[in-house]
Amino acid sequence: MPSKKNDRLSRVERLVEKIAVEIRELREFQKETTEQIRELKEAQKKTDEQLKKQTNN
């Protein structure tokens, strides 16, 4: 029969594993968000250039 100490240790290990997975998912989400922000900035820059051309014509 497992001791309470072993049971607690198992629960802690499962929690650590879960946290590690969630951290990896968060890092991936941050990478995606950073890329989306970069794309948005690029699109905004193009829009600004187009507006500038239209106002100069």
C-alpha positions in Angstrom: 0.0 0.0 0.0 1.5 3.3 -1.0 2.4 5.7 1.7 0.9 9.2 2.0 4.3 10.6 1.3 4.6 8.6 -2.0 1.0 9.6 -2.9 1.8 13.3 -2.4 5.0 13.0 -4.3 3.1 11.5 -7.2 0.6 14.3 -7.2 3.4 16.9 -7.1 5.1 15.1 -10.0 1.9 15.2 -12.1 1.4 18.8 -11.3 5.0 19.6 -12.4 4.5 17.7 -15.6 1.2 19.6 -16.3 2.9 22.9 -15.6 5.7 22.1 -17.9 3.2 21.3 -20.7 1.3 24.5 -20.1 4.6 26.5 -20.2 5.5 24.9 -23.5 2.0 25.8 -24.9 2.3 29.3 -23.6 5.7 29.8 -25.3 4.2 28.6 -28.6 1.3 31.0 -28.1 3.7 33.8 -27.4 5.6 33.0 -30.6 2.4 33.1 -32.6 1.3 36.3 -31.0 4.7 37.9 -31.7 4.4 36.9 -35.4 0.9 38.2 -35.7 2.0 41.5 -34.2 4.8 41.7 -36.7 2.4 41.0 -39.6 0.0 43.6 -38.3 2.8 46.2 -38.1 3.8 45.4 -41.6 0.2 45.7 -42.9 -0.2 49.0 -41.0 3.0 50.3 -42.6 1.7 49.4 -46.1 -1.7 51.0 -45.3 0.1 54.2 -44.1 2.2 54.3 -47.3 -0.9 53.9 -49.5 -2.8 56.7 -47.6 0.3 58.9 -48.0 0.3 58.3 -51.8 -3.4 59.0 -52.1 -3.1 62.3 -50.2 -0.1 63.4 -52.3 -2.0 62.8 -55.6 
